[in-house]
Amino acid sequence: MSGRAKTERSDVRRLAYDSNRARELLRIGTGLPGAGFRPGQEEAISHVVRGAGRLLVVQKTGWGKSFVYFIATRLLRESGAEPTLLMSPLLALMRNQIAAAERMGVRARRITSDNVDEWSEVEELLVRDEVDILLIAPERLANERFRDEVLFPIAGRISLLVIDEAHCISDWGHDFRPDYRLIERIARTLPPNLRLLATTATANDRVMSDLRDVLGPDLAVARGSLARPSLALQTIRLPSQAERLAWLAETLPRLSGHGIIYTLTIRDAELVAAWLRSRSLDVRAYTGRTPPEEREELEEALLENRVKALVATPALGMGFDKPDLRFVIHYQTPGSVVFYYQQVGRAGRALEAAYGVLLSGDEETDITDYFIDTAFPTRDEVQRVIDTLEESPQGASLTDLRRGLNISGGRIKQTMKLLSLESPPPVVKQGSRWQLTATTLGQAFWDRAERLTGLRRVEQSEMQEYVALRVETHGIPGSGTRW
């Protein structure tokens, strides 16, 4: 970083916080002339603007975490500070956030996999300093061109780094979306006077420990109540899928409003949606296989109450904000309380009464067992990959590896990604081919896999205990215990 950048950043740290201007921006953003900050919101904004240190905000869904970083960004920019970089996990979240930012006059742009045709324009705007906040997915950090041609030129000018849905560093960064581990490397190399704001609605002890490791021991934590008094929860034990399908077909027409039905797998989402449509119910499936343009269309359909419900995997989750969502039904028990809270918390954000119904079935433990057991490659799989690469001095493509190994293409791809993100990495990708390095995979990789597998087993057990304590044999949504 240049001396000039260091001087500017030092000056920014001494900025004063303008409470009146912050409230004005809130009212513009909400469109409500009498809007006031929720408990903790203004304190978080002030903390960021004043440069009081790294901050983690843990607040319930719907609390308004995005207002913290949008208002802070606008105040910083009005005081002459440089742009904000925001890392966010889901494209739907980014689309919603950009619309909210623009209402407050914050010039927000994104560089993601679904707007490639806009990248050149965004990059030009960044060079001209006409972007206030740049939104990216963590996967962009793994793209060499993005790092070299986009991120590096502006790295010294970033005044605030925002990590949205920060629990994903812990829940996803080790396996499901391993590029989240790149955030850890960035956080460790940031200058101490760079503002950093992390936000989440779900942070149990495991997540908090991981975040302190990644973001630093001096991380300040602003934690609010995660209670949702408007939300009534019920758990109903229906062992067979046939029983749950029948319950849904009978109950869904009687439910007021619109909602989400969560399943653990893509196959079940498609099965449940097809069954309910055969019963003349207006539902659609929303999964990881749903094309991006169709996802946006389905989100809009639910937001505008044009469908009764979406039957979804966790692909529909963080960032989808429908304040009047009346119900969330789980077709199977999620693998942890963290996942359950994140999903059921979509309901009732702006309603006096909403409900979450968890339907517990026989197959759910087998499914969550599979997810836990396959989160990391086995030692045998890793060794076979390495042996194959040793026999390929010129490297090997995924197709070559798949041809030579009795392992699925998806599993090989995930294995290579995980290995390449070790520091230093035992494998690297050169163009389309993978090659070995001089580094041997360390024991730390296996220790981490074992630790996380054990923790996820504990969380799975906690969720099953919750089900056992609350299970009912019947139920009309809305009559359960208030959260």
N, C-alpha and C positions, 0 to 999 in steps of 0.2 A: 504494500500500500504506500502511496506517495505521502510525502510530508504534508502536502496541501490537504489531502484527504483526511489525514490524522487531525490537522488543525480544525478543519470544518467540523469533524465529528465531535471533537472536544467542545467546540462552541455550542453545538446542538445539545449537548448534555445539560447545559445550564439554562435551557429554555424555561420560561414561565408558563404556567398552565392558565388558560383563559376559560373560566367556568361559564361565563355568559355566552361566549361563542360556541362552546361545546353543547350547551342546551339548545341554542339556536339550530345547530346542525342536526341534533336529535329530532327536533320538531319538523325540520325540512324532510329528513329521511323517513319519518313515520307518517308524515302528512297530517299530523295531529297538532294543532296550535297549542294545546295545553299539555302536551306530553312531558313526562318527567322521567328521570333515570330510575331504573330499578336498583334495589340495594346492591351495592358493589360495583355497578357499572362505571360511575363517574370516578370512583377511586382507582379503578383499573386504567381508565383513560389517562388520568393524571399521572399515575405511576409511569406509564409508557412515555408520555410527552416529556416529563421532567427527566427521563433517563435515570430512573431510580434503581435499575438493575433488571436482570432477567425475571420474567413473571410467567407463572402458570395459572391460568384461570380455569377452575373446575366449577361449572355451573350447569344446571339442568337444561335439557333441550327446550328451546323456545325462549330462553332467558334473554338472548340478544347479544351473543358474543361477537357477532360480526359488526355490530355498532361500535364496539370497543376499538377494533382496528381500523374501521373506516373513518371514524371521527378522529382518532389519533393521527391517522395518515393525513387527513385534511388539515388539522392543526399544525402538524409538522411542516407540511408543504407551504402553508401560509406564512410560516416563520422562516422559510428559506432552506429547509432541510431537503435532503435527497429522497428518491423514491423508496417505496416499500416493496419487498419481495414476499409474496404469500405462497406457501406450499399447501395444497389442498388435495385430498385423495380422490374426489369424485367429480366427474364432469358436470353432473346435474347441479352440484353445489356451486360450481364456478358460474354457471349460467345465472342462477338465482342471485349470487353475490354481486355480479357485475350490474345487474338491474338495480339492486339496492344502492350500490355505490354511486351510480350515475345520478340518483335522486339528490344526493348531497354534493354534487359537483365534483366527485372524485373520478378522475380519468383512469378507469380500470381496463386493462387488456389482459388477454390470456394467450399462452402458447401451449397447446395441447394436441393430442393425436387427431382430434376431429376438426381442427381449423387450420390445417397445413397451408391452405391457400392464403391465409391471412398473415403468416409468419413474417414475410418480408415487410409488410406494412407496419406491423408491430415493432419490428427491429428498427426501422427507420424512425418511428416515433420515440423509441427509447434513446436513440442517438441524439435526437433533438430535444430531449428532456421534456417530452409531452405526454409521458405516462406517469401517473401518480402511484399506481400499484399494479405490479405484474403478478398474475396468477399462473402457477405451473403445478403439474403433478410431479411427485417425487421421481417418477420414471424419467423425466427430462434430465435429471442430474446424471443419469447413466449414458446420455447421448453425447458423444464426443464433440460433435459439431455445436450443439447447444452450449456446452461448457466453454468451448474455445471462442466461439464467435458471438455469443449472446451474453452469457453470464460473466465471463472473465472481464469484458470491457466495462461492465457496470458494477462489478463486485466492490470496488473501492468507493462507489457512490451510494450504496444502499444504506439507508438510515435506520430501517426497521425490518427485521426478519420475523414473519409470522408463520407459525406452524399450526395449521388448523387441524382439528381432530387428532390431537397429539398422541392419544392413546394408541393410534395405529402404529407408532414406532415400536411399541411393545407387542401389540396383538398381531400385527401383520408383518413387521419389519424383519422377523426372523425366518419367515417362510412364505406366506401367501403373497405379499408384495415386498420382496426383499430389498428393492431399491430404497425403501425407507431407511435402511441402514446407512445410506449415503448421507442422510441428514445428520447422523451422529458425527461423521467425519467433518462435516461443515461446521457443526456447532462447536466441536473441540478446537477448531482453528480460528474461530471468530475472535476479533479483538474484544477485550472485556468491556469497552465502552460502547459497543454496538447494541442498540436496543433489540431485545428478543422477547416475543410474546408467543406463548403456546396456549392453546385452548382445547378443552374437551368437556364432555358431559359425563364421562365414565372413567373413573380412575380408582381401581382397587389398590391394595397394598403392592401387588406385583407390578402394576403399571406405574405407580408412584416411584417405586424403587428404580425401575428402568429409566424413567424420565429424569430422575436426579442423576443417574449415571451418565445419561446422554447430554443433558442440558446444563449440568454443573451442580455442585453441592450447595452453591449460594442461591439456588433458585428460590425466589419468593413464591408462595402459593396463596392464592385468593380463592377460598372454597366457600360455596354457598350451600344452602339446603337443596338436596336433590328430590325432595318430596313433591308429589303431584296430587294435591287433594282432590282434584276433579276426576281422577282416574280410578275406577273400580276394577279390581283384578279378581279373576276366578281361574281355578284349575279343575278340569274335568278329565277323569280317567276313562278313556275309550280305547281299549287295547288294539282292536283291529282297524285297518284302514277303511273297511266297509262301514264300520260304525261311525267313524269320523266323517266320511263322505255323506252318509245319511243325515248326520247331525247338521252338517253345513247346509245341505239342500233344504232341510226343514227350517233351520233357524235364520239363514241369511235373508229370506224375504221378509221376516218379521223385524229385522233390525232397522232402526231409523238411521239416516245418514249414509255415509260412505266410508270405506276403510281399506285395510290391507290384510291379506291372509298370507302369513309367512310359512314357507316350507324349508326343509333342510337341503333338499336337492333340486336340481333342474328337472329331473324326471318327475318328481312329485308335484312340482309347480305346474307342469304341463298337464299332468294327469288330473289334478284337482280342477284346474281351469276348464279342461275339456268336459269333465263330469258336470260341473255347475252350468256350463253353457248348454249342455244337453237337457238340463232341467229349466231352460229358458231364463237363466240368470245372466245378467250382463256383466261378465268378468273377463279379464284378459291376463295372460301369463307375462311376467316380467322377470327375466333371468340374465345371467351372464352371457347367454347366447343371443339375446335380443340385440339387433343392430342399433348403433347409436341414434340414428334418426328415428327409429321406431320407439326407442326408450323415451326420447323427448316428447313424442306424440302421446305415448301412454301416460306420462307424467301430467301433461296438459289435460288429458281426458279426465284423470282423477281430480286434478285441481278444480276443474270446471264442472265436476259432478256429472260427467257424461258416461261414466261407468259406475257400477255399484261398488266394485272392489278390484284391486289388482292382486293376483296370486303371485307372490314374489319370493325369490331367494334373497339373501342379504345384499344382493346387487342393488336393491332399492332400500336405501337406509339413510345414512348420514347425508345431510344436505337437502333431502326432500322435505319441504316445509309446507304443510297444509294445516293451518291453524284450527280448522273446523273438522279435522279427521275424527270421525265418531268412534271407530273401533279398530282394534288390531287383534287378529286371531292368529294363534300359532297352531299349525297343523301337527307339529311335533315340538318336543321340548328342545330349546337351544342348548348348546354345549357349555354355556357359562352364564352366570348372573349378569356379567358385563354385556354380553350379546343381547340377553333378554331385555335389560333396561334400555339399551340403545334402540331396540326395535319397538317395544311396547310404548316407549316414551314419545313416539310419533303422534299418538292419539291425544286429543283433548287439550291442546296447547291454549286454545282460546274459547273453550267451552266450559260450562259449569258442570257438565257430566259427560264422561266418555268411559269406555270400558275396554279391558284387555282380557281375552279368554285364551287360556292355554289348554290345548287338547293333548293329553299325554298318551302315547301309544307304545306298542311293544317294540317296534323296530328302531326307535330313536337312539337308544344306547349303542346299537350296532353301527349306526351311521356316524355318530360322534366319535365312537372308538376308531372308526376307519379314518376320519379326519385327523385325529391325534396321531395314530400310528403311521400315517403316510406324510406327515408334515415335513419330515426330514428324510433324506436318502439314507439307506442302510450302509454300513461299512462295506458290505459286499458289492453294492451297486457302485459306490465311489471307487473302489479298487478296480472294478471291471472297466469303468470309464477311463481311469488313469492308465491301465494296462493297454487299452485300445489306443490311446493317444501316444503312448511310448512306441507303439508299432507304426505310428504315422508321423514321421519327421516333418512332413509338410503341413501337419495339422489335419483336422477332420471336421467336416460340416455336421450339422445335426442329422442330416440324412445319412451320412456315412456312419455315424454313431448308432443310429437306429437300425441300420442294416446289419451292423456287426454285434449288436447286443439284443438280448431278449428282454428289453425294457421299453415301455411306451414312450412315444415321442415327447409327450407332455412332461413325463417324469424326468427324462433326460434333460430337457430344456430347463426345468426347475433346478435340477442338480447343478448344471453348469452355471446358472445364475448365482446360486448360493456360493459355490466355490469361488467364482470370480469376484465376489464382494468381500472375501476374506482379506485381511491386511497383514502381510502382503499376500497376494492371491496365488494359488497353485496352478491356476489356468487363466489364460487371457484369450480374448477374441480378437483376431486379426481379420478384418473384413467379414467374411461369412464362415471362417474356419476357426476352430478352437485349437489352442496349442498349450502344452505344458510349459511352466516356468521352472526355475531352479528351486522354487520354494516347495517344501513338503507341507501338506495339510496338517496343521497343528492339533494337539489334543484339545485346545480351547474350543474348537468347533464342536467336537463330540460332547464336551462338558456342557456347553450351552444347549445343545440339542437335548441332552438328558435332563438338564435342569428344567427347561421349558416344558418338556413332555410330562415330567412329574407335576409341575404346577398346573398344567391343563387338566391332568387327571383329578387333581384336588378340586378344581373349579367345576369340572363335570359332576363330581360327587356332591358338591354343595348345591348345584342346581337340582339334582335328583332328590336331595333331602328337602329342598324347598317344595318340590312337587308333592312329596310324600306327606308333608305337614299340611298342605292346603287342598289336597285333592277332594273333589266332590263327585257324586255319582250322577248328578243332573245339573241343571243350571240355566237360568235365563239371564243373559248378559245384562249387567247393570246392577245386579243384586249382591255383588261381591264386596269385599273389604276395600275401603278407600285407601289409596296409596298416599 
